[in-house]
Amino acid sequence: MSRSVESLFRPFTFNGLTLPNRIVMAPMTRSKSPGAVPGPEVAAYYRRRAENETGLIITEGTTVNTPVSTGDPNVPQFWGDEALAGWKRVVEEVHGAGGKIMPQIWHVGMMRNPSKATNTHLPSHGPSGLTKPGSKHAEPMTTQEIKDTIQAFGQAAYDAREIGFDGIELHGAHGYLIDQFFWEGTNEREDEYGGDMVGRTRFAVEIIEEVRRRVGDDYPLILRFSQWKQQDYTAKLAQTPELLGAFLKPLSEAGVDMFHCSQRRFWEPEFDGSDLNLAGWTKKLTGKPTITVGSVSLSGEFIGSFMGESSEATGIDDLLERLDKDEFDLVAVGRALLVDPAWARKIHEERYPELLPFSPEALATLS
Ligand SMILES: Cc1cc2nc3c(=O)[nH]c(=O)nc-3n(C[C@H](O)[C@H](O)[C@H](O)COP(=O)(O)O)c2cc1C
């Protein structure tokens, strides 16, 4: 007997937005937007998830308007008439199917490879020009470049509201620009954007404040963050609950409504002496709602998928047990929803034998 899925299908409201259930499509870069414009196939891809009971869709990362925010011309941008018209079509398709959707607003920072990106003549941006500890590839961002980038995030949030998105998520995870400011391994600045852990949150705090200035208080704002970095899976921004609390406080106070706590495996406890995962601790420390993520209904984690590994479908009893205890509020699902638009519906109807495995070939198409 499997556990009841009832707790996953309770509605949830935050900052005026009511979701029909607790299932979130995790942001997943698909690189299927030639010229950085999301086309009708992208809109149809998201619509299929909305039609099948996905409570909230967070889009693939989409980049802000600076010359060096992206490393891939097929990643959709979030500026310019053509791309925003493409995004508006995505919103209309998802809303037409009764779904909710937010863009994930992104700047890749030093993870951009200038030789493969647009504006190849320009060096990448990062707090200290480091791609990872000890690996310097550019000059540190100037204060003016920092201010311009903060404004670009604010403009993206404004445009998201204008074209009808239900809120936004800021990508502050996985070693990209915002996370490069958070992490001592890539932020060696000695001005107000660096220094101790709280100083290193300042860039994100100013982005959040600018977003709030542009969209007001009554617009849902999610911040995604992670302890791990693609540059170092064992990295941790905060080694103890006390430090995690100190890290989250300025971000929470600046106006984040919900934290999206990225783990590669949701069941891993964040600190010794407690079963709570990162979303559990974040909820407890901030009092704000949280999203968990990481290998839901799959046997292997997602970095392995990029190395060609497949994952078997698994049950979700351990997830439901944590959700029943309200350890976190929402559950993001990545690869399982990438391979199967009907994942949420199958879970609702407890059609477990029909859950699909994940194989890396799925990355080739927008099915
Ligand atoms: C193809 C692919 C692309 C991804 N792109 C992004 C992204 O643009 N932004 C982001 O925050 N995470 C991204 N991720 C991470 C996912 O959001 C998610 O955290 C990860 O896949 C773990 O969830 P899963 O085990 O359910 O797949 C990506 C993952 C995959 C598989």
PDBQT file of the ligand as one rigid body, heavy atoms in Angstrom, charges set to zero:
ROOT
HETATM    1  C1  LIG A 401      18.001  19.557 -18.519  1.00  0.00    +0.000 C 
HETATM    2  C2  LIG A 401      18.066  20.318 -17.220  1.00  0.00    +0.000 A 
HETATM    3  C3  LIG A 401      18.179  21.701 -17.241  1.00  0.00    +0.000 A 
HETATM    4  C4  LIG A 401      18.211  22.431 -16.051  1.00  0.00    +0.000 A 
HETATM    5  N1  LIG A 401      18.233  23.813 -16.093  1.00  0.00    +0.000 NA
HETATM    6  C5  LIG A 401      18.094  24.522 -14.963  1.00  0.00    +0.000 A 
HETATM    7  C6  LIG A 401      17.897  25.938 -14.990  1.00  0.00    +0.000 A 
HETATM    8  O1  LIG A 401      17.803  26.582 -16.049  1.00  0.00    +0.000 OA
HETATM    9  N2  LIG A 401      17.767  26.588 -13.805  1.00  0.00    +0.000 N 
HETATM   10  C7  LIG A 401      17.836  25.936 -12.602  1.00  0.00    +0.000 A 
HETATM   11  O2  LIG A 401      17.728  26.557 -11.560  1.00  0.00    +0.000 OA
HETATM   12  N3  LIG A 401      18.005  24.586 -12.559  1.00  0.00    +0.000 NA
HETATM   13  C8  LIG A 401      18.085  23.883 -13.688  1.00  0.00    +0.000 A 
HETATM   14  N4  LIG A 401      18.163  22.502 -13.631  1.00  0.00    +0.000 N 
HETATM   15  C9  LIG A 401      18.019  21.837 -12.332  1.00  0.00    +0.000 C 
HETATM   16  C10 LIG A 401      16.560  21.453 -12.073  1.00  0.00    +0.000 C 
HETATM   17  O3  LIG A 401      15.752  22.596 -11.871  1.00  0.00    +0.000 OA
HETATM   18  C11 LIG A 401      16.416  20.556 -10.823  1.00  0.00    +0.000 C 
HETATM   19  O4  LIG A 401      16.857  21.274  -9.697  1.00  0.00    +0.000 OA
HETATM   20  C12 LIG A 401      17.207  19.271 -10.968  1.00  0.00    +0.000 C 
HETATM   21  O5  LIG A 401      16.970  18.662 -12.221  1.00  0.00    +0.000 OA
HETATM   22  C13 LIG A 401      16.860  18.292  -9.867  1.00  0.00    +0.000 C 
HETATM   23  O6  LIG A 401      15.529  17.888  -9.988  1.00  0.00    +0.000 OA
HETATM   24  P1  LIG A 401      15.168  16.409 -10.581  1.00  0.00    +0.000 P 
HETATM   25  O7  LIG A 401      16.033  15.475  -9.839  1.00  0.00    +0.000 OA
HETATM   26  O8  LIG A 401      13.706  16.265 -10.287  1.00  0.00    +0.000 OA
HETATM   27  O9  LIG A 401      15.481  16.425 -12.027  1.00  0.00    +0.000 OA
HETATM   28  C14 LIG A 401      18.161  21.757 -14.813  1.00  0.00    +0.000 A 
HETATM   29  C15 LIG A 401      18.062  20.366 -14.798  1.00  0.00    +0.000 A 
HETATM   30  C16 LIG A 401      17.990  19.641 -15.968  1.00  0.00    +0.000 A 
HETATM   31  C17 LIG A 401      17.844  18.149 -15.920  1.00  0.00    +0.000 C 
ENDROOT
TORSDOF 0
